[in-house]
Amino acid sequence: MGTIVIHPENETQQKALQLILDGFKVPYENEPSSDATEYLLSTQANKEWLDTAIIEAKNGEGIEIKLEDLWK
């Protein structure tokens, strides 16, 4: 069976959803919300890669791809 990712907007919605899932005996996991920055900076290798990418972009060494060419 597939996975459904639900993003409740507040604690009330989260509690209601948990009650429904419990009632149907559907297993679920609560995970704290995370942002992309926290994930990207989670390892030293990622930090170094990002620092290098930022420096390259500032020096004009990045590659520009037009939006309409992105999926070609």
C-alpha positions as CSV (number, residue, x, y, z in Angstrom):
1,M,0.0,0.0,0.0
2,G,1.2,3.6,-0.6
3,T,2.1,6.3,1.8
4,I,0.1,9.4,2.5
5,V,1.8,12.5,3.9
6,I,-0.5,14.8,5.8
7,H,0.5,18.3,7.0
8,P,-1.9,19.4,9.8
9,E,-1.9,23.2,10.2
10,N,-2.4,23.1,14.0
11,E,-2.5,20.9,17.0
12,T,-6.2,20.5,16.9
13,Q,-6.1,19.1,13.4
14,Q,-3.2,16.8,14.4
15,K,-5.1,15.4,17.4
16,A,-8.2,14.8,15.3
17,L,-6.3,13.0,12.6
18,Q,-4.6,10.8,15.2
19,L,-8.0,9.9,16.7
20,I,-9.3,8.9,13.2
21,L,-6.2,6.9,12.4
22,D,-6.4,5.2,15.8
23,G,-10.1,4.4,15.3
24,F,-9.3,2.7,12.0
25,K,-6.2,1.1,13.5
26,V,-4.0,2.7,10.8
27,P,-0.3,2.8,11.9
28,Y,1.3,6.2,11.7
29,E,4.4,8.0,12.9
30,N,4.7,11.5,14.4
31,E,7.8,13.3,13.1
32,P,8.8,16.8,14.1
33,S,8.6,19.3,11.2
34,S,11.9,20.1,9.7
35,D,13.1,22.7,7.3
36,A,15.4,22.2,4.4
37,T,18.2,24.3,5.9
38,E,18.4,22.2,9.0
39,Y,18.6,19.0,6.8
40,L,21.2,20.5,4.4
41,L,23.4,21.6,7.3
42,S,23.1,18.3,9.2
43,T,26.5,16.9,8.1
44,Q,29.9,18.4,7.7
45,A,30.1,17.2,4.1
46,N,26.8,19.0,3.3
47,K,28.1,22.2,5.0
48,E,31.3,22.1,3.0
49,W,29.5,21.4,-0.3
50,L,27.0,24.3,0.3
51,D,29.9,26.7,1.3
52,T,31.7,25.8,-2.0
53,A,28.5,26.2,-4.0
54,I,27.9,29.7,-2.5
55,I,31.4,30.8,-3.2
56,E,31.2,29.5,-6.8
57,A,27.9,31.3,-7.4
58,K,29.3,34.6,-6.0
59,N,32.3,34.2,-8.4
60,G,30.0,33.7,-11.4
61,E,31.0,30.0,-11.7
62,G,27.4,28.7,-11.5
63,I,25.4,27.3,-14.4
64,E,22.2,29.1,-15.3
65,I,19.3,27.0,-16.6
66,K,16.2,28.7,-17.9
67,L,13.0,27.4,-16.4
68,E,11.6,26.4,-19.8
69,D,14.7,24.3,-20.4
70,L,14.7,22.6,-17.1
71,W,12.9,19.4,-18.2
72,K,14.4,19.1,-21.7
